[in-house]
Amino acid sequence: MKNFKTIQEYSKATGIPNAKHEHFVVRSFQENMPTVVHKMPAFRHAFYAIALKMNGDGKAVSSHYSEFPEGSVVFFNSPFQMLSWDIAPNWEGFYVLMTRDFLAQHTIFKDFLERFPFLKIDKAIPFQVNEQETKTLLNIYQQINEEYHSDKLDKFDFISAYVLLLLNHVKRYFHKETSAEKASQIIRTADLKLVSRYQELIELHFREDRHWDDTKNVHSPSFYADILNIHPNYLNAIVKNNLGITALQYIHKHLLHLAKSYLTQTKLSVKEIAYQLQFDSPNNFNNFFKKHTQNTPGKYRKAANI
């Protein structure tokens, strides 16, 4: 399955015009129709999308839904959701795509996922909107589009403000369609899935048969946050809320578990264990182990009669 990490890769694969900017694009569906791939097999992308579809036939599949309600619909996609579509060339409306880098560049999006937690769920929920709401949203998209294609130096200051307004509208629809109890349950489930993915990534990156680029710091939560497409601070908060320890403490706990297992169950040298656990030197592994156990790896092994 294809995984598009940039808007440019996504644009090329789906047959739409190249994006004017690397980290943000706004486009009308009408603009895409002459060249878009009308039947797109399953794929994933690494950015956020918010769309207003006013007309159009066919179906789009994202997580759990395959057909939109009648009339105007607002829907969003978050990073790494599985997507596919089989559409007719008659879609009307607008959408924006934005990367995590775009969000990080604008302080207006500070604590982005905490303010808009529905964006971390892995189900892209479509919301039907009435005529007045459609006009309001269409106006926002048109304002974004006008700024985007202008030569004004401060255009992204305005675009970020319009996007924030758009997100608040989607948040309103989410809470309108979802009870507080159900919303809390959906978000809680999303948090648990995120923690589970974090744990799986750590397990994967310290497997005996996996060796990674030396420039990648697999001991750092930031490494995994980047893969998960979230801010390290947010990852830390979610891990702490669900496991009771920080994201870094979880990595250290896993490293200690593996280190003790290697020391007590294998004949690998301390040096070999250090490199197996991706420490850049045996000395750093010794310091890490002693800090957390008040013992050196050699003494720990000797005490276990290995």
N, C-alpha and C positions, 0 to 999 in steps of 0.2 A: 504494500500500500504506500502511495506517495505521501510524503510529509513535507509540505512547503514551509520553509523557515523564513522566507522573505516575501514581501508583497510582489516583488518583481518575478519570483519563481511562480507564484500563484497566477499572476497575470498571464505569463507566457503559456502555462499549462492549460488554462481555461479559455484562451483565445481572446482575451480582452486587451484593450490598449495598455501600453506601459504606463505605470504610475508616474506622475510628475514629481513626486517626492518619495523618498525611501521609506519613511515610517508612517505615512498617512496618505489616504486617498479618499476622495468623495466622487461618486459617479452615479449617473442615472442608469437604470436598467435599459432604457431605450437606447442609450449610447452603446451599450454592449451587444444588443441583439444582432446586429449584422455579422459579428465575428465570433461570438461566444460559442463554446462547445456546448451543444444543447443536451447531450447525454454524457454526463461526467461520472466515471466510476468512483468508488469510495476513495476518499483521501482525508488528510488532516492538514490544518495550517496552524501557525504559531502566533496568531494575532486575534484581536477582537473585531467583531463585525456587528453593526446595528443597521437594520434595514426597514424600510417602509415599502411594502408591496401593495400597489393599488389595484392592479389588474394583471392577468396572466394565467395561462393554462399550464398543465403538467404538474409534476410533483417534485418536491425537494425533500430529501431524507436527512434528518439530523437527529441522531440518538433515537428518540421514541416516536417521532411523528413523520408522516409521509405525505399528508395532504393539508393544505391550509384551509381555514374557514372561508366562507364566501365574503366578498367585500375587501376592504382595506385591512391589512394585517401588519403589525410590527413584530419583528423577531430578531433575535440576537444569537451570535455564535461566539463561544469562548475558545481559547487555544486548546488544540488537541482533541476537540470533538470530531467524531467521524461524520463526514458529510458526503453526499452524492446527490445528483439531480437528473431529471429527465423532463425538460421543459420545452414548451412551445416558444417560438420567437416573438412573443407579444407581451412580454412583461413590462410593466410601467412602475415607476417609483424611484427611490434613491437608496443608496447604502453608503456607509463609511467603513473603512478598514483602518485600524490603528495598532501599532506595535507597542510592546512594553516600553521600548525606548522613547516613543512619542509621549507616553504617559509620564515617564520619569523626567522628561525635559520641562514639564510644566507643573509648578507647585500647586496649581489648582486641583491636581489629581492626587494630592497627598492622601495616603490611606485609602487608595482607590477601592480595593476589594473589601475593606471594612465598611465603606460607605455604600457600596453596591454589591453586597454579598451574593446576589442572585447570579452574578457573572461567573462565579466559580463552580456552579453546578454543571453537570455534564449532559443536561437536557435543554435544548434550545426551545423554550416555550413560546409559541406564537400567540399574540394578543390581538383580538379583533378590535378595531377602533371605529368610532362613528364618523360621520361627515365632518363635524366641527373639529374633532381631534385630528382627523386626517389633514385638514387645512392648516392647523397649528403646526403639526410635524413637518408638513411639506414646506411651510415657510422657513422653519429652522434649517432644513436641508438646503433650501435655495440660498439662504444666507451663507451657510458653510461653503457651498459651491461657488458663490460669487467671490468670497474672500480667497478661496483656494486658487482661483484662476486669475487673481489680481496680482499686481506687482508691488503691493504695499508691504513695507518692511515689517510691519507689526501684525501681519495678517493671521499668524498662528496664535497670537494673543486672543484675537477675536474668535478664531476657530475653536480653540480650547474652551472658551466660555460657552459657545453654542453647543459643543459636544456635551459639556456638563449639563446644560439645560435639557438636551436630548436624553441623557442618562437618567435625569430626574423624572422625566415623563415615563420612561420605561419602568423605573422603580415604582412609580405610582400605579402603573398597569399591573405590575407583578403583585403588589399588595392588594389591589382591587380584586384580582382573580384568585388570589390564594389567601386562605385564612392565616391568621398569625401563628396558630399552632402548626399548620401544615408547612408554612414558610420556614418556621424554625426547624422542623423535622427535615425538610429538604436541604437546608443549609448545613445542618448538623451531619447529615449523610455525606454531603460534599466534603466537609472537613475531614471526616473519617476516611473517605476515599483518598484524600490528599495525603494524610498521614500514612496510610497504607502504601501509597505509591512511593513516598519518601523512604519507608522502611525497605521496600522491595529494591529500590535503586541502590541503597547502601549494601544490601545483601549481594546484589549483582556485582558491584564494583570491587568487592573484596573476595570474590570467588577465586579459587586457585587457578582456574583456566582463563582468567581475564587479566590482561595487562594493558595499562592505559598510558597515554601520552604523559611523559614526565612533567609537562607544563601544567597539567590539570591537578589541582589540589583536592583530591578526593576526601581529605580530612576536613574540609570546610563546608559548612551548610550552604554557602553561596554557590558552590559547584552544583549542588542538587537543586537549589532554588532556580538556577538558570535553566536547567533541564525542564523543571516543572513550570517555567515561565511565570514565576511569582517573585515578589520582593523577598529577600532574605529575612527581613524583619517580620513579614507576614508569616512566612514559613515557621519561624521561631515561635510566634504567638500561637499558631495552630497546634504545633507539636506540644508546647507547654500546656495548653488548655486540655489536650487530650491524653497526654502521657505523664504530665506532672514534672517533666524535666525539659531542659532547653534542647534545641536541635543539635547543638554542639555536644551536649552531654550525652545525647543518644548515640552519636557517632563514637564518642569515647567509650561508652558502655559496650558497644558492639566490638570495638577494637580490643578491649580488655578480655572480652569473652573469647574472641578468636585467639588472642595471644596466649591465654591460659590453656586453651585447647591444644594449640601447637606445642606448647612447652611440656604438657603432661601426656600427650598422646602420640607424639612423633619424635623422631630423632633429628629433626632439622636443627641446624645450629642457630644460635641467637641472631647471627648476621643474616642467615637465610630467612628467618621469621620476620626480621625487620623489613627486608625488601619485599617479602610476600605481602606484608601489611602496608606497603607503599610509603614507608618512612624513607626520607632521603639519606639517612645514615643510621647505622646501628647505635651510635651514641644517642641520637634523638629518640630512638625507640627505648633505650635504657632509661633515659630521663623521664619519658612519658610513663613507662611502666612503674618506675620507682615512685613517681609523684602520686600515682593512683593506688598503689598497693603498699607503699613504704618498704618495698623489697626490690632487689634487682631480678631480672629474668633468670639469671644463673642460680641465684639462691632459691628462687621460687621453684625452679625445676628440681634442684637438689633436695629441697624439703619434701617434694612429692615422690622422691626416690626414683627419678627417671635417669 
